[in-house]
């Protein structure tokens, strides 16, 4: 069931009210020339470095998703530390700092692609029961998913890692509560757009 409300499309999915956020291009607050910092951000970037090193020269495919979940999965120390620091970063204001569509949909950039030797930008997101901005991954996307609520999922996936191949596109969909996440973009490339119209 769909209904327009204040410029958004509201619908019911499996008993949960969801909203499709209008297309919102990255703002200067989200991806400005100078990114926010805080006491714990250097610790986060040091923790992220091990993941970035692992990703170097690897194709974004199903095999990479398997390897990430084996090496840095939800029961690993690296995953736990990254998730802890991400939530500290939200409190300190350098992660998920830009409101995209209300308090339940936020993003924020930690590092630009030019700041890492292997060319990944490092991004953060916080979503709760929302279909985020539809977008294309020109070179793919890697997500570290950290549910805050039991049963919360991102694109059908719980705690752990999800890899989207180059050329894929989707609504970033969170159901079952709130999810905080890190995501990595080769070349910092992501293209927000209107979703395709089905005839």
Secondary structure in CASP SS format (residue, H / E / C, confidence):
PFRMAT SS
TARGET T0000
AUTHOR 0000-0000-0000
METHOD secondary structure of the structure
MODEL  1
X C 1.00
X E 1.00
X E 1.00
X E 1.00
X E 1.00
X C 1.00
X C 1.00
X E 1.00
X E 1.00
X E 1.00
X E 1.00
X E 1.00
X E 1.00
X C 1.00
X C 1.00
X E 1.00
X E 1.00
X E 1.00
X E 1.00
X E 1.00
X C 1.00
X C 1.00
X C 1.00
X C 1.00
X C 1.00
X C 1.00
X C 1.00
X C 1.00
X C 1.00
X C 1.00
X C 1.00
X C 1.00
X C 1.00
X C 1.00
X C 1.00
X C 1.00
X C 1.00
X C 1.00
X C 1.00
X C 1.00
X H 1.00
X H 1.00
X H 1.00
X H 1.00
X H 1.00
X H 1.00
X H 1.00
X H 1.00
X H 1.00
X H 1.00
X H 1.00
X H 1.00
X H 1.00
X H 1.00
X H 1.00
X C 1.00
X C 1.00
X C 1.00
X C 1.00
X C 1.00
X C 1.00
X H 1.00
X H 1.00
X H 1.00
X H 1.00
X H 1.00
X H 1.00
X H 1.00
X H 1.00
X H 1.00
X H 1.00
X C 1.00
X C 1.00
X C 1.00
X C 1.00
X C 1.00
X H 1.00
X H 1.00
X H 1.00
X H 1.00
X H 1.00
X H 1.00
X H 1.00
X H 1.00
X H 1.00
X H 1.00
X H 1.00
X H 1.00
X H 1.00
X H 1.00
X H 1.00
X H 1.00
X C 1.00
X C 1.00
X C 1.00
X C 1.00
X C 1.00
X E 1.00
X E 1.00
X C 1.00
X C 1.00
X C 1.00
X C 1.00
X C 1.00
X E 1.00
X E 1.00
X E 1.00
X E 1.00
X E 1.00
X E 1.00
X E 1.00
X C 1.00
X H 1.00
X H 1.00
X H 1.00
X C 1.00
X C 1.00
X C 1.00
X C 1.00
X E 1.00
X E 1.00
X E 1.00
X E 1.00
X E 1.00
X E 1.00
X E 1.00
X E 1.00
X E 1.00
X E 1.00
X E 1.00
X E 1.00
X C 1.00
X C 1.00
X C 1.00
X E 1.00
X E 1.00
X C 1.00
X C 1.00
X C 1.00
X C 1.00
X E 1.00
X E 1.00
X E 1.00
X E 1.00
X E 1.00
X E 1.00
X E 1.00
X C 1.00
X C 1.00
X C 1.00
X C 1.00
X C 1.00
X E 1.00
X E 1.00
X C 1.00
X C 1.00
X E 1.00
X C 1.00
X C 1.00
X E 1.00
X E 1.00
X E 1.00
X E 1.00
X E 1.00
X C 1.00
X C 1.00
X C 1.00
X C 1.00
X E 1.00
X E 1.00
X C 1.00
X C 1.00
X E 1.00
X E 1.00
X E 1.00
X E 1.00
X E 1.00
X E 1.00
X E 1.00
X E 1.00
X E 1.00
X E 1.00
X E 1.00
X E 1.00
X E 1.00
X E 1.00
X C 1.00
X C 1.00
X C 1.00
X C 1.00
X E 1.00
X E 1.00
X C 1.00
X C 1.00
X C 1.00
X C 1.00
X C 1.00
X C 1.00
X C 1.00
END
